[in-house]
Amino acid sequence: MLLVDGDSPLDRRLKVLTGSRFSRVLLYIGRPHEVADPALRSLLADYLPCRPDTQLVLDASLERGLCVRDLSNLHDLHLRVCRAQNLSEAECQDALRFAISRVGTGTQHTWSTLALLWLLPWRTLARHARRRLLNRWANDLLRAITGTAVGEAFAFIQFPVHPLVKEPGDAGTRLLRLQPRVFHAADFDHSPYFDVIKAPYLLDKVPTGFGALPWKGNAGALAPEQRKRHLSVVDG
């Protein structure tokens, strides 16, 4: 799963509306041949004809609603990679099946969406008031844009996004999953059930304000980075 820190007018408005550092939630689908269900592979080919090694994500826009995109279209954006903890391969495929079945949701471009996004003074509202209004008034298009389809895909396989809550009952304590009507980026960013994956990166020049000195510290600290770099070269 990917959290997007976009800089478009829509992305900036979504950050204000949700109070999150990130604007949108994308579900990583992977390469078409990695989808186990042949019917889903055929469906993906209909939505977005592409090469077999193309990496796909589930995204949403005002124009197209929930849609499938090429991951390479996001190369200029700041992304955070999150991975759900301890999911089996079967659960991953079930979540993908649910999410892909929702492609096309929110294609009805209504005035209510524009009014919610651009006319309400979201900056003047407290965070809990924003959430309450969003849960009450968001239509299918706005829910798709904020990342609700991704949250519902995890809910479909009984994977919690929000922390589990204990409730005392007659037969003892029960565990409940918090299930909002609208999911957005902050829900996944703050969730204890997703690991943030930090990948090494290479600089082609020294950034302004930095100096470059020979490394004299513990060389063993670089070993994981070297292994990751080697694996990325091999996979590529």
C-alpha positions as a Markdown table, in Angstrom:
| # | Residue | x | y | z |
|---|---|---|---|---|
| 1 | Met | 0.0 | 0.0 | 0.0 |
| 2 | Leu | 1.2 | 3.5 | -0.8 |
| 3 | Leu | 0.5 | 6.9 | 0.8 |
| 4 | Val | 0.8 | 9.8 | -1.5 |
| 5 | Asp | 2.0 | 13.3 | -0.5 |
| 6 | Gly | 0.8 | 15.1 | -3.7 |
| 7 | Asp | 1.0 | 18.8 | -4.4 |
| 8 | Ser | -2.0 | 19.3 | -6.8 |
| 9 | Pro | -4.9 | 21.5 | -5.7 |
| 10 | Leu | -7.0 | 18.4 | -5.0 |
| 11 | Asp | -4.2 | 16.8 | -2.9 |
| 12 | Arg | -3.7 | 20.0 | -0.9 |
| 13 | Arg | -7.5 | 20.2 | -0.2 |
| 14 | Leu | -7.6 | 16.5 | 0.9 |
| 15 | Lys | -4.8 | 17.2 | 3.4 |
| 16 | Val | -6.8 | 20.0 | 4.9 |
| 17 | Leu | -10.0 | 18.0 | 4.9 |
| 18 | Thr | -8.5 | 14.9 | 6.5 |
| 19 | Gly | -5.8 | 16.6 | 8.6 |
| 20 | Ser | -3.3 | 14.1 | 7.3 |
| 21 | Arg | 0.3 | 14.6 | 6.1 |
| 22 | Phe | -0.6 | 12.5 | 3.1 |
| 23 | Ser | -3.4 | 13.1 | 0.7 |
| 24 | Arg | -4.3 | 9.8 | -0.9 |
| 25 | Val | -4.2 | 6.0 | -0.4 |
| 26 | Leu | -3.2 | 3.7 | -3.2 |
| 27 | Leu | -3.3 | -0.1 | -3.1 |
| 28 | Tyr | -0.4 | -1.8 | -4.8 |
| 29 | Ile | -1.7 | -4.5 | -7.2 |
| 30 | Gly | 1.6 | -5.6 | -8.6 |
| 31 | Arg | 2.4 | -7.0 | -12.0 |
| 32 | Pro | -0.6 | -8.6 | -13.9 |
| 33 | His | 1.0 | -12.0 | -13.8 |
| 34 | Glu | 1.2 | -11.8 | -10.0 |
| 35 | Val | -2.6 | -11.8 | -9.7 |
| 36 | Ala | -3.6 | -15.4 | -9.1 |
| 37 | Asp | -7.2 | -15.2 | -10.4 |
| 38 | Pro | -7.3 | -15.5 | -14.2 |
| 39 | Ala | -10.6 | -13.6 | -14.3 |
| 40 | Leu | -9.0 | -10.7 | -12.4 |
| 41 | Arg | -6.1 | -10.7 | -14.8 |
| 42 | Ser | -8.5 | -10.4 | -17.7 |
| 43 | Leu | -10.4 | -7.6 | -15.9 |
| 44 | Leu | -7.1 | -5.7 | -15.4 |
| 45 | Ala | -6.2 | -6.1 | -19.0 |
| 46 | Asp | -9.6 | -4.6 | -20.0 |
| 47 | Tyr | -9.1 | -1.6 | -17.6 |
| 48 | Leu | -5.5 | -0.9 | -18.5 |
| 49 | Pro | -3.8 | -2.7 | -21.4 |
| 50 | Cys | -0.1 | -2.9 | -20.5 |
| 51 | Arg | 3.0 | -5.0 | -20.6 |
| 52 | Pro | 3.2 | -8.1 | -18.4 |
| 53 | Asp | 5.9 | -6.5 | -16.2 |
| 54 | Thr | 4.0 | -3.2 | -15.6 |
| 55 | Gln | 3.5 | -2.5 | -11.9 |
| 56 | Leu | -0.1 | -1.4 | -11.2 |
| 57 | Val | -1.8 | 0.5 | -8.4 |
| 58 | Leu | -5.4 | 1.2 | -7.5 |
| 59 | Asp | -5.9 | 5.0 | -7.5 |
| 60 | Ala | -8.8 | 7.4 | -7.8 |
| 61 | Ser | -9.4 | 10.8 | -9.4 |
| 62 | Leu | -12.2 | 13.3 | -9.8 |
| 63 | Glu | -12.5 | 12.5 | -13.5 |
| 64 | Arg | -12.4 | 8.7 | -13.4 |
| 65 | Gly | -13.4 | 7.7 | -9.9 |
| 66 | Leu | -11.6 | 4.5 | -8.7 |
| 67 | Cys | -9.2 | 3.3 | -11.5 |
| 68 | Val | -6.1 | 1.3 | -12.2 |
| 69 | Arg | -2.9 | 3.2 | -13.0 |
| 70 | Asp | 0.7 | 2.5 | -13.9 |
| 71 | Leu | 3.0 | 2.9 | -10.9 |
| 72 | Ser | 5.6 | 4.7 | -13.0 |
| 73 | Asn | 3.2 | 7.7 | -13.2 |
| 74 | Leu | 4.0 | 8.4 | -9.5 |
| 75 | His | 7.8 | 8.7 | -9.8 |
| 76 | Asp | 7.8 | 12.5 | -9.1 |
| 77 | Leu | 5.7 | 12.2 | -5.9 |
| 78 | His | 6.6 | 11.7 | -2.3 |
| 79 | Leu | 5.4 | 8.2 | -1.3 |
| 80 | Arg | 5.3 | 6.2 | 1.9 |
| 81 | Val | 5.2 | 2.5 | 1.5 |
| 82 | Cys | 3.2 | 0.6 | 4.2 |
| 83 | Arg | 2.8 | -3.2 | 4.5 |
| 84 | Ala | 0.1 | -5.0 | 6.4 |
| 85 | Gln | 1.5 | -7.3 | 9.1 |
| 86 | Asn | 1.3 | -11.0 | 8.8 |
| 87 | Leu | -1.0 | -11.4 | 5.8 |
| 88 | Ser | -1.0 | -14.7 | 4.0 |
| 89 | Glu | -0.9 | -14.9 | 0.2 |
| 90 | Ala | -4.5 | -16.1 | 0.1 |
| 91 | Glu | -5.6 | -13.0 | 2.2 |
| 92 | Cys | -3.6 | -10.7 | -0.1 |
| 93 | Gln | -5.3 | -12.2 | -3.2 |
| 94 | Asp | -8.8 | -11.9 | -1.5 |
| 95 | Ala | -8.1 | -8.2 | -0.7 |
| 96 | Leu | -7.0 | -7.6 | -4.3 |
| 97 | Arg | -10.1 | -9.3 | -5.6 |
| 98 | Phe | -12.4 | -7.1 | -3.5 |
| 99 | Ala | -10.6 | -3.9 | -4.4 |
| 100 | Ile | -10.4 | -4.6 | -8.2 |
| 101 | Ser | -14.1 | -5.4 | -8.2 |
| 102 | Arg | -14.8 | -1.8 | -7.0 |
| 103 | Val | -13.0 | -0.2 | -10.0 |
| 104 | Gly | -15.3 | 2.3 | -11.6 |
| 105 | Thr | -16.9 | 3.4 | -8.3 |
| 106 | Gly | -17.5 | 7.1 | -8.1 |
| 107 | Thr | -17.7 | 7.9 | -11.8 |
| 108 | Gln | -20.7 | 10.1 | -11.1 |
| 109 | His | -19.2 | 13.6 | -10.9 |
| 110 | Thr | -21.8 | 15.5 | -8.8 |
| 111 | Trp | -22.0 | 19.1 | -7.5 |
| 112 | Ser | -22.1 | 17.8 | -4.0 |
| 113 | Thr | -18.5 | 16.5 | -4.3 |
| 114 | Leu | -17.3 | 19.9 | -5.5 |
| 115 | Ala | -19.2 | 21.7 | -2.8 |
| 116 | Leu | -17.7 | 19.5 | -0.1 |
| 117 | Leu | -14.2 | 19.9 | -1.4 |
| 118 | Trp | -14.0 | 23.5 | -2.3 |
| 119 | Leu | -16.8 | 25.5 | -0.6 |
| 120 | Leu | -16.8 | 24.3 | 3.0 |
| 121 | Pro | -14.3 | 26.2 | 5.3 |
| 122 | Trp | -12.5 | 23.0 | 6.4 |
| 123 | Arg | -9.5 | 24.9 | 7.9 |
| 124 | Thr | -11.8 | 26.6 | 10.5 |
| 125 | Leu | -13.2 | 23.3 | 11.7 |
| 126 | Ala | -11.8 | 21.1 | 14.5 |
| 127 | Arg | -10.4 | 17.7 | 13.4 |
| 128 | His | -13.2 | 15.7 | 15.0 |
| 129 | Ala | -15.8 | 18.0 | 13.3 |
| 130 | Arg | -14.1 | 17.4 | 9.9 |
| 131 | Arg | -14.3 | 13.7 | 10.4 |
| 132 | Arg | -17.9 | 13.8 | 11.5 |
| 133 | Leu | -19.0 | 15.8 | 8.4 |
| 134 | Leu | -16.9 | 13.7 | 6.1 |
| 135 | Asn | -18.5 | 10.5 | 7.4 |
| 136 | Arg | -21.9 | 11.9 | 7.0 |
| 137 | Trp | -21.8 | 13.7 | 3.7 |
| 138 | Ala | -19.1 | 11.9 | 1.6 |
| 139 | Asn | -20.5 | 10.2 | -1.6 |
| 140 | Asp | -19.0 | 7.4 | -3.5 |
| 141 | Leu | -16.6 | 9.6 | -5.5 |
| 142 | Leu | -15.2 | 11.4 | -2.4 |
| 143 | Arg | -14.9 | 8.1 | -0.5 |
| 144 | Ala | -13.0 | 6.6 | -3.4 |
| 145 | Ile | -10.6 | 9.6 | -3.6 |
| 146 | Thr | -9.8 | 9.5 | 0.2 |
| 147 | Gly | -8.9 | 5.8 | 0.1 |
| 148 | Thr | -12.1 | 4.1 | 1.5 |
| 149 | Ala | -11.9 | 1.3 | -1.1 |
| 150 | Val | -8.5 | 0.3 | 0.3 |
| 151 | Gly | -9.8 | 0.3 | 3.9 |
| 152 | Glu | -12.8 | -1.7 | 2.9 |
| 153 | Ala | -10.6 | -4.3 | 1.1 |
| 154 | Phe | -8.7 | -4.9 | 4.4 |
| 155 | Ala | -12.0 | -5.0 | 6.2 |
| 156 | Phe | -13.2 | -7.6 | 3.8 |
| 157 | Ile | -10.5 | -10.0 | 4.9 |
| 158 | Gln | -11.1 | -9.1 | 8.6 |
| 159 | Phe | -7.8 | -7.2 | 8.9 |
| 160 | Pro | -8.1 | -4.2 | 11.3 |
| 161 | Val | -6.9 | -0.7 | 10.2 |
| 162 | His | -7.8 | 1.0 | 13.4 |
| 163 | Pro | -6.7 | -0.5 | 16.8 |
| 164 | Leu | -8.8 | -3.3 | 18.3 |
| 165 | Val | -11.1 | -2.2 | 21.1 |
| 166 | Lys | -12.0 | -4.3 | 24.1 |
| 167 | Glu | -15.6 | -4.4 | 25.2 |
| 168 | Pro | -16.7 | -6.2 | 28.4 |
| 169 | Gly | -19.6 | -8.6 | 27.8 |
| 170 | Asp | -21.5 | -11.3 | 29.6 |
| 171 | Ala | -19.2 | -14.0 | 28.4 |
| 172 | Gly | -16.0 | -12.0 | 29.0 |
| 173 | Thr | -14.1 | -9.5 | 27.0 |
| 174 | Arg | -14.8 | -9.0 | 23.2 |
| 175 | Leu | -12.5 | -7.5 | 20.6 |
| 176 | Leu | -14.1 | -4.9 | 18.2 |
| 177 | Arg | -12.6 | -3.4 | 15.1 |
| 178 | Leu | -13.3 | 0.3 | 14.6 |
| 179 | Gln | -14.9 | 0.7 | 11.2 |
| 180 | Pro | -15.4 | 4.3 | 10.0 |
| 181 | Arg | -17.6 | 5.1 | 7.0 |
| 182 | Val | -14.7 | 6.9 | 5.3 |
| 183 | Phe | -11.1 | 5.9 | 5.5 |
| 184 | His | -8.3 | 8.3 | 4.7 |
| 185 | Ala | -4.5 | 8.4 | 4.7 |
| 186 | Ala | -4.1 | 9.2 | 8.4 |
| 187 | Asp | -5.9 | 6.0 | 9.3 |
| 188 | Phe | -3.2 | 3.9 | 7.6 |
| 189 | Asp | -0.3 | 6.2 | 8.6 |
| 190 | His | -1.2 | 6.0 | 12.3 |
| 191 | Ser | -2.3 | 2.3 | 12.3 |
| 192 | Pro | -0.2 | 0.0 | 14.5 |
| 193 | Tyr | -1.0 | -2.9 | 12.1 |
| 194 | Phe | 1.0 | -1.5 | 9.1 |
| 195 | Asp | 4.8 | -1.4 | 8.9 |
| 196 | Val | 6.4 | 1.5 | 7.2 |
| 197 | Ile | 9.0 | 0.2 | 4.7 |
| 198 | Lys | 12.0 | 2.5 | 4.4 |
| 199 | Ala | 14.0 | 2.0 | 1.2 |
| 200 | Pro | 17.6 | 3.3 | 0.6 |
| 201 | Tyr | 18.1 | 5.9 | -2.1 |
| 202 | Leu | 21.1 | 7.2 | -4.0 |
| 203 | Leu | 22.0 | 10.8 | -4.5 |
| 204 | Asp | 23.4 | 12.0 | -7.9 |
| 205 | Lys | 24.8 | 15.2 | -6.3 |
| 206 | Val | 25.4 | 16.7 | -2.9 |
| 207 | Pro | 22.3 | 18.7 | -1.8 |
| 208 | Thr | 22.7 | 22.4 | -1.1 |
| 209 | Gly | 23.7 | 23.1 | 2.5 |
| 210 | Phe | 25.4 | 19.7 | 3.0 |
| 211 | Gly | 29.0 | 18.7 | 3.0 |
| 212 | Ala | 30.4 | 15.4 | 1.8 |
| 213 | Leu | 33.0 | 13.6 | 4.0 |
| 214 | Pro | 34.6 | 10.1 | 3.7 |
| 215 | Trp | 32.7 | 7.6 | 5.8 |
| 216 | Lys | 34.8 | 6.5 | 8.9 |
| 217 | Gly | 32.1 | 5.0 | 11.0 |
| 218 | Asn | 30.9 | 1.4 | 11.4 |
| 219 | Ala | 31.1 | -0.2 | 8.0 |
| 220 | Gly | 28.7 | -2.9 | 9.1 |
| 221 | Ala | 25.9 | -0.3 | 9.2 |
| 222 | Leu | 26.1 | -0.1 | 5.5 |
| 223 | Ala | 25.8 | -3.8 | 4.9 |
| 224 | Pro | 22.0 | -4.0 | 4.8 |
| 225 | Glu | 22.0 | -1.1 | 2.3 |
| 226 | Gln | 24.5 | -2.8 | 0.1 |
| 227 | Arg | 22.4 | -6.0 | 0.1 |
| 228 | Lys | 19.2 | -4.1 | -0.7 |
| 229 | Arg | 20.9 | -2.3 | -3.5 |
| 230 | His | 22.3 | -5.6 | -4.9 |
| 231 | Leu | 18.8 | -7.2 | -4.7 |
| 232 | Ser | 17.2 | -4.2 | -6.5 |
| 233 | Val | 19.7 | -4.5 | -9.3 |
| 234 | Val | 19.2 | -8.3 | -9.6 |
| 235 | Asp | 15.3 | -7.9 | -9.6 |
| 236 | Gly | 15.5 | -5.1 | -12.2 |
